[in-house]
Amino acid sequence: MNLHEDIMFEVMQFKKAISRELMMTQNVAELFYLITEQIEMFLKAHHSNCFNMFKDSKIFSLELIFSYLIYQNAVNSGILLR
């Protein structure tokens, strides 16, 4: 989100469909790999100056919203729904 001086703002977003196979995978690392790839692509496209400055850093402050339906069966476990 970019805030402008006149109380207006601009929201940038990127959507990526998750394949059915990935939704049902037992390997969580595959899902997180897809997410990190997409974040990297977004940063390179919309914030290349920041990305290049911090790409070797272990910390890059981001706020993300994931809007995937899940059936949560424990505090740290759930099933991704279609």
The first five atom37 places (N, CA, C, CB, O) and aatype in JSON, in Angstrom:
{
  "aatype": [12, 2, 10, 8, 6, 3, 9, 12, 13, 6, 19, 12, 5, 13, 11, 11, 0, 9, 15, 1, 6, 10, 12, 12, 16, 5, 2, 19, 0, 6, 10, 13, 18, 10, 9, 16, 6, 5, 9, 6, 12, 13, 10, 11, 0, 8, 8, 15, 2, 4, 13, 2, 12, 13, 11, 3, 15, 11, 9, 13, 15, 10, 6, 10, 9, 13, 15, 18, 10, 9, 18, 5, 2, 0, 19, 2, 15, 7, 9, 10, 10, 1],
  "atom_mask": [
    [1, 1, 1, 1, 1],
    [1, 1, 1, 1, 1],
    [1, 1, 1, 1, 1],
    [1, 1, 1, 1, 1],
    [1, 1, 1, 1, 1],
    [1, 1, 1, 1, 1],
    [1, 1, 1, 1, 1],
    [1, 1, 1, 1, 1],
    [1, 1, 1, 1, 1],
    [1, 1, 1, 1, 1],
    [1, 1, 1, 1, 1],
    [1, 1, 1, 1, 1],
    [1, 1, 1, 1, 1],
    [1, 1, 1, 1, 1],
    [1, 1, 1, 1, 1],
    [1, 1, 1, 1, 1],
    [1, 1, 1, 1, 1],
    [1, 1, 1, 1, 1],
    [1, 1, 1, 1, 1],
    [1, 1, 1, 1, 1],
    [1, 1, 1, 1, 1],
    [1, 1, 1, 1, 1],
    [1, 1, 1, 1, 1],
    [1, 1, 1, 1, 1],
    [1, 1, 1, 1, 1],
    [1, 1, 1, 1, 1],
    [1, 1, 1, 1, 1],
    [1, 1, 1, 1, 1],
    [1, 1, 1, 1, 1],
    [1, 1, 1, 1, 1],
    [1, 1, 1, 1, 1],
    [1, 1, 1, 1, 1],
    [1, 1, 1, 1, 1],
    [1, 1, 1, 1, 1],
    [1, 1, 1, 1, 1],
    [1, 1, 1, 1, 1],
    [1, 1, 1, 1, 1],
    [1, 1, 1, 1, 1],
    [1, 1, 1, 1, 1],
    [1, 1, 1, 1, 1],
    [1, 1, 1, 1, 1],
    [1, 1, 1, 1, 1],
    [1, 1, 1, 1, 1],
    [1, 1, 1, 1, 1],
    [1, 1, 1, 1, 1],
    [1, 1, 1, 1, 1],
    [1, 1, 1, 1, 1],
    [1, 1, 1, 1, 1],
    [1, 1, 1, 1, 1],
    [1, 1, 1, 1, 1],
    [1, 1, 1, 1, 1],
    [1, 1, 1, 1, 1],
    [1, 1, 1, 1, 1],
    [1, 1, 1, 1, 1],
    [1, 1, 1, 1, 1],
    [1, 1, 1, 1, 1],
    [1, 1, 1, 1, 1],
    [1, 1, 1, 1, 1],
    [1, 1, 1, 1, 1],
    [1, 1, 1, 1, 1],
    [1, 1, 1, 1, 1],
    [1, 1, 1, 1, 1],
    [1, 1, 1, 1, 1],
    [1, 1, 1, 1, 1],
    [1, 1, 1, 1, 1],
    [1, 1, 1, 1, 1],
    [1, 1, 1, 1, 1],
    [1, 1, 1, 1, 1],
    [1, 1, 1, 1, 1],
    [1, 1, 1, 1, 1],
    [1, 1, 1, 1, 1],
    [1, 1, 1, 1, 1],
    [1, 1, 1, 1, 1],
    [1, 1, 1, 1, 1],
    [1, 1, 1, 1, 1],
    [1, 1, 1, 1, 1],
    [1, 1, 1, 1, 1],
    [1, 1, 1, 0, 1],
    [1, 1, 1, 1, 1],
    [1, 1, 1, 1, 1],
    [1, 1, 1, 1, 1],
    [1, 1, 1, 1, 1]
  ],
  "atom_positions": [
    [[0.84, -1.15, 0.0], [0.0, 0.0, 0.0], [0.9, 1.23, 0.0], [-0.97, -0.01, 1.21], [1.85, 1.31, 0.78]],
    [[0.6, 2.16, -0.86], [1.3, 3.44, -0.9], [0.36, 4.51, -0.39], [1.8, 3.77, -2.34], [-0.73, 4.7, -0.93]],
    [[0.79, 5.21, 0.64], [0.01, 6.32, 1.19], [0.47, 7.62, 0.53], [0.15, 6.4, 2.73], [1.66, 7.88, 0.43]],
    [[-0.5, 8.43, 0.1], [-0.2, 9.71, -0.52], [-0.48, 10.82, 0.49], [-1.03, 9.92, -1.82], [-1.15, 10.59, 1.5]],
    [[0.02, 12.0, 0.23], [-0.11, 13.11, 1.18], [-1.55, 13.56, 1.37], [0.73, 14.28, 0.7], [-1.88, 14.12, 2.42]],
    [[-2.4, 13.35, 0.41], [-3.78, 13.84, 0.46], [-4.77, 12.8, 1.01], [-4.23, 14.27, -0.92], [-5.93, 12.78, 0.6]],
    [[-4.34, 11.95, 1.91], [-5.1, 10.87, 2.54], [-5.58, 9.79, 1.57], [-6.3, 11.44, 3.26], [-6.34, 8.91, 1.94]],
    [[-5.14, 9.87, 0.33], [-5.46, 8.83, -0.64], [-4.39, 7.74, -0.53], [-5.53, 9.42, -2.1], [-3.3, 7.97, -0.01]],
    [[-4.73, 6.58, -1.03], [-3.78, 5.48, -1.01], [-3.95, 4.62, -2.25], [-3.94, 4.64, 0.26], [-4.96, 4.68, -2.94]],
    [[-2.95, 3.82, -2.5], [-2.94, 2.91, -3.65], [-2.53, 1.54, -3.13], [-1.95, 3.42, -4.77], [-1.54, 1.4, -2.41]],
    [[-3.31, 0.53, -3.5], [-3.02, -0.84, -3.06], [-2.48, -1.63, -4.24], [-4.29, -1.52, -2.47], [-3.05, -1.61, -5.33]],
    [[-1.38, -2.33, -4.01], [-0.82, -3.22, -5.03], [-1.04, -4.64, -4.55], [0.7, -2.93, -5.29], [-0.79, -4.97, -3.39]],
    [[-1.51, -5.48, -5.45], [-1.7, -6.87, -5.06], [-1.33, -7.78, -6.21], [-3.14, -7.12, -4.62], [-1.27, -7.37, -7.36]],
    [[-1.09, -9.01, -5.87], [-0.73, -10.03, -6.84], [-1.44, -11.31, -6.43], [0.83, -10.23, -6.92], [-1.36, -11.72, -5.27]],
    [[-2.11, -11.92, -7.36], [-2.83, -13.16, -7.05], [-2.24, -14.31, -7.84], [-4.33, -13.01, -7.37], [-1.86, -14.16, -9.0]],
    [[-2.15, -15.44, -7.2], [-1.61, -16.64, -7.82], [-2.44, -17.83, -7.37], [-0.1, -16.85, -7.46], [-2.62, -18.06, -6.18]],
    [[-2.96, -18.56, -8.33], [-3.73, -19.77, -8.0], [-2.79, -20.87, -7.54], [-4.58, -20.25, -9.23], [-1.68, -21.02, -8.06]],
    [[-3.23, -21.63, -6.58], [-2.46, -22.78, -6.1], [-3.03, -24.03, -6.75], [-2.5, -22.88, -4.53], [-4.24, -24.26, -6.72]],
    [[-2.16, -24.83, -7.33], [-2.62, -26.04, -8.01], [-3.23, -27.02, -7.01], [-1.45, -26.7, -8.77], [-2.9, -27.02, -5.83]],
    [[-4.12, -27.85, -7.52], [-4.77, -28.86, -6.68], [-3.74, -29.8, -6.04], [-5.77, -29.67, -7.5], [-3.88, -30.18, -4.88]],
    [[-2.73, -30.17, -6.8], [-1.68, -31.06, -6.28], [-0.96, -30.42, -5.1], [-0.66, -31.4, -7.4], [-0.67, -31.07, -4.1]],
    [[-0.69, -29.13, -5.23], [0.01, -28.44, -4.15], [-0.89, -28.26, -2.93], [0.5, -27.07, -4.63], [-0.41, -28.26, -1.79]],
    [[-2.2, -28.11, -3.16], [-3.13, -28.01, -2.03], [-3.17, -29.3, -1.22], [-4.53, -27.67, -2.54], [-3.44, -29.27, -0.02]],
    [[-2.9, -30.4, -1.86], [-3.03, -31.7, -1.2], [-1.68, -32.32, -0.83], [-3.8, -32.65, -2.08], [-1.63, -33.45, -0.35]],
    [[-0.61, -31.59, -1.05], [0.71, -32.15, -0.78], [0.94, -32.39, 0.71], [1.79, -31.23, -1.33], [0.39, -31.67, 1.55]],
    [[1.72, -33.35, 1.02], [2.12, -33.6, 2.41], [3.41, -32.84, 2.74], [2.31, -35.12, 2.65], [3.82, -32.76, 3.89]],
    [[4.02, -32.29, 1.7], [5.28, -31.57, 1.87], [5.01, -30.07, 1.93], [6.26, -31.9, 0.71], [4.88, -29.42, 0.9]],
    [[4.93, -29.52, 3.13], [4.64, -28.1, 3.34], [5.71, -27.23, 2.69], [4.54, -27.79, 4.83], [5.41, -26.1, 2.29]],
    [[6.93, -27.71, 2.59], [8.01, -26.93, 2.01], [7.68, -26.53, 0.57], [9.33, -27.72, 2.05], [8.08, -25.45, 0.12]],
    [[6.98, -27.38, -0.17], [6.6, -27.07, -1.55], [5.69, -25.84, -1.59], [5.89, -28.28, -2.2], [5.86, -24.96, -2.44]],
    [[4.73, -25.77, -0.69], [3.82, -24.63, -0.63], [4.57, -23.35, -0.27], [2.7, -24.89, 0.39], [4.37, -22.31, -0.9]],
    [[5.44, -23.42, 0.73], [6.19, -22.24, 1.13], [7.19, -21.82, 0.06], [6.91, -22.5, 2.43], [7.49, -20.63, -0.07]],
    [[7.71, -22.76, -0.71], [8.59, -22.42, -1.83], [7.83, -21.6, -2.86], [9.19, -23.69, -2.47], [8.34, -20.59, -3.36]],
    [[6.6, -22.03, -3.19], [5.76, -21.28, -4.13], [5.5, -19.87, -3.61], [4.43, -22.02, -4.39], [5.6, -18.9, -4.35]],
    [[5.16, -19.76, -2.34], [4.87, -18.45, -1.74], [6.11, -17.55, -1.81], [4.4, -18.62, -0.28], [5.99, -16.39, -2.18]],
    [[7.28, -18.07, -1.46], [8.48, -17.24, -1.48], [8.86, -16.84, -2.91], [9.65, -17.99, -0.83], [9.34, -15.73, -3.13]],
    [[8.64, -17.73, -3.87], [8.88, -17.37, -5.28], [8.0, -16.21, -5.7], [8.62, -18.59, -6.19], [8.46, -15.28, -6.36]],
    [[6.72, -16.27, -5.33], [5.77, -15.22, -5.71], [6.1, -13.9, -5.02], [4.34, -15.65, -5.38], [5.97, -12.83, -5.63]],
    [[6.5, -13.95, -3.77], [6.89, -12.73, -3.06], [8.11, -12.1, -3.74], [7.2, -13.03, -1.56], [8.16, -10.89, -3.93]],
    [[9.07, -12.93, -4.1], [10.27, -12.42, -4.78], [9.9, -11.76, -6.11], [11.28, -13.57, -5.01], [10.41, -10.69, -6.43]],
    [[9.03, -12.4, -6.88], [8.6, -11.82, -8.16], [7.89, -10.48, -7.95], [7.67, -12.8, -8.9], [8.13, -9.53, -8.7]],
    [[7.03, -10.4, -6.94], [6.31, -9.16, -6.65], [7.29, -8.05, -6.26], [5.29, -9.39, -5.53], [7.18, -6.93, -6.74]],
    [[8.23, -8.37, -5.38], [9.2, -7.37, -4.94], [10.07, -6.88, -6.1], [10.08, -7.94, -3.84], [10.34, -5.69, -6.21]],
    [[10.5, -7.79, -6.95], [11.31, -7.4, -8.1], [10.53, -6.5, -9.05], [11.82, -8.64, -8.85], [11.07, -5.56, -9.62]],
    [[9.23, -6.8, -9.22], [8.41, -6.03, -10.15], [8.01, -4.66, -9.59], [7.15, -6.82, -10.5], [8.0, -3.68, -10.33]],
    [[7.7, -4.59, -8.31], [7.14, -3.36, -7.75], [8.08, -2.6, -6.82], [5.89, -3.68, -7.02], [7.86, -1.41, -6.56]],
    [[9.09, -3.25, -6.31], [10.01, -2.6, -5.36], [11.45, -3.05, -5.62], [9.6, -2.93, -3.89], [12.15, -3.46, -4.69]],
    [[11.88, -2.97, -6.86], [13.2, -3.5, -7.21], [14.32, -2.79, -6.46], [13.43, -3.37, -8.71], [15.33, -3.41, -6.12]],
    [[14.16, -1.49, -6.2], [15.21, -0.77, -5.48], [15.39, -1.33, -4.07], [14.88, 0.72, -5.42], [16.52, -1.51, -3.61]],
    [[14.29, -1.59, -3.37], [14.38, -2.17, -2.02], [14.86, -3.6, -2.08], [13.01, -2.1, -1.32], [15.68, -4.02, -1.25]],
    [[14.38, -4.36, -3.04], [14.77, -5.76, -3.16], [16.28, -5.88, -3.36], [14.02, -6.44, -4.31], [16.93, -6.69, -2.7]],
    [[16.82, -5.09, -4.26], [18.25, -5.16, -4.54], [19.07, -4.72, -3.33], [18.6, -4.3, -5.75], [20.17, -5.23, -3.1]],
    [[18.55, -3.77, -2.57], [19.28, -3.26, -1.41], [19.31, -4.3, -0.27], [18.63, -1.96, -0.91], [20.29, -4.39, 0.45]],
    [[18.22, -5.09, -0.13], [18.11, -6.01, 1.01], [18.18, -7.47, 0.62], [16.83, -5.75, 1.72], [17.96, -8.33, 1.48]],
    [[18.47, -7.8, -0.63], [18.38, -9.2, -1.07], [19.32, -10.15, -0.32], [18.67, -9.28, -2.52], [19.01, -11.33, -0.21]],
    [[20.44, -9.66, 0.19], [21.35, -10.52, 0.94], [21.05, -10.52, 2.44], [22.77, -10.08, 0.71], [21.7, -11.23, 3.2]],
    [[20.09, -9.72, 2.84], [19.72, -9.63, 4.25], [18.82, -10.8, 4.63], [19.02, -8.3, 4.54], [18.08, -11.32, 3.79]],
    [[18.87, -11.2, 5.86], [17.98, -12.26, 6.36], [16.63, -11.69, 6.77], [18.63, -12.99, 7.54], [15.69, -12.44, 6.99]],
    [[16.53, -10.35, 6.88], [15.3, -9.71, 7.34], [14.81, -8.74, 6.27], [15.53, -8.98, 8.69], [15.56, -7.9, 5.78]],
    [[13.55, -8.88, 5.94], [12.89, -7.96, 5.01], [11.49, -7.79, 5.54], [12.9, -8.49, 3.5], [10.7, -8.74, 5.51]],
    [[11.16, -6.62, 6.03], [9.88, -6.39, 6.7], [8.74, -6.35, 5.68], [9.92, -5.09, 7.51], [8.71, -5.48, 4.8]],
    [[7.81, -7.29, 5.79], [6.66, -7.38, 4.89], [5.4, -7.63, 5.69], [6.87, -8.49, 3.85], [5.43, -8.2, 6.78]],
    [[4.29, -7.21, 5.13], [2.99, -7.58, 5.68], [2.23, -8.29, 4.58], [2.2, -6.32, 6.2], [2.06, -7.75, 3.48]],
    [[1.79, -9.49, 4.87], [1.12, -10.31, 3.86], [-0.24, -10.76, 4.37], [1.98, -11.52, 3.5], [-0.44, -10.98, 5.56]],
    [[-1.15, -10.88, 3.44], [-2.48, -11.43, 3.77], [-2.71, -12.6, 2.83], [-3.62, -10.34, 3.62], [-2.62, -12.47, 1.61]],
    [[-3.01, -13.73, 3.42], [-3.34, -14.91, 2.64], [-4.83, -15.17, 2.78], [-2.51, -16.15, 3.09], [-5.35, -15.24, 3.89]],
    [[-5.51, -15.3, 1.68], [-6.96, -15.48, 1.74], [-7.34, -16.86, 1.21], [-7.68, -14.38, 0.94], [-8.06, -16.98, 0.22]],
    [[-6.86, -17.88, 1.86], [-7.19, -19.24, 1.5], [-8.08, -19.84, 2.58], [-5.9, -20.1, 1.31], [-7.81, -19.71, 3.77]],
    [[-9.13, -20.49, 2.15], [-10.0, -21.17, 3.11], [-9.29, -22.41, 3.62], [-11.36, -21.54, 2.47], [-8.66, -23.15, 2.87]],
    [[-9.4, -22.62, 4.92], [-8.82, -23.82, 5.51], [-9.8, -24.41, 6.52], [-7.46, -23.52, 6.19], [-10.65, -23.72, 7.08]],
    [[-9.65, -25.7, 6.72], [-10.32, -26.37, 7.83], [-9.23, -26.54, 8.87], [-10.99, -27.76, 7.4], [-8.29, -27.31, 8.67]],
    [[-9.34, -25.81, 9.97], [-8.31, -25.86, 10.99], [-8.65, -26.95, 11.98], [-8.17, -24.49, 11.71], [-9.69, -26.9, 12.65]],
    [[-7.77, -27.96, 12.07], [-8.03, -29.08, 12.99], [-7.14, -29.05, 14.21], [-7.85, -30.39, 12.26], [-7.23, -29.93, 15.07]],
    [[-6.28, -28.06, 14.31], [-5.44, -27.85, 15.5], [-4.88, -26.44, 15.41], [-4.27, -28.93, 15.6], [-5.06, -25.77, 14.39]],
    [[-4.23, -25.98, 16.44], [-3.67, -24.62, 16.45], [-2.63, -24.47, 15.34], [-3.04, -24.3, 17.82], [-2.53, -23.41, 14.72]],
    [[-1.87, -25.51, 15.09], [-0.81, -25.44, 14.09], [-1.02, -26.38, 12.92], [0.51, -25.73, 14.74], [-0.05, -26.8, 12.28]],
    [[-2.26, -26.72, 12.63], [-2.53, -27.69, 11.57], [-3.89, -27.41, 10.92], [-2.48, -29.13, 12.13], [-4.85, -27.03, 11.59]],
    [[-3.94, -27.61, 9.63], [-5.18, -27.43, 8.92], [-5.12, -28.02, 7.53], [0.0, 0.0, 0.0], [-4.06, -28.45, 7.07]],
    [[-6.25, -28.03, 6.86], [-6.35, -28.55, 5.51], [-6.78, -27.41, 4.61], [-7.34, -29.74, 5.41], [-7.79, -26.76, 4.88]],
    [[-6.02, -27.15, 3.55], [-6.34, -26.12, 2.6], [-7.56, -26.56, 1.78], [-5.13, -25.83, 1.68], [-7.55, -27.62, 1.17]],
    [[-8.59, -25.72, 1.78], [-9.83, -26.05, 1.06], [-9.82, -25.4, -0.31], [-11.07, -25.59, 1.86], [-9.11, -24.42, -0.55]],
    [[-10.58, -25.92, -1.18], [-10.69, -25.39, -2.53], [-11.54, -24.17, -2.57], [-11.23, -26.4, -3.46], [-11.73, -23.59, -3.64]]
  ]
}
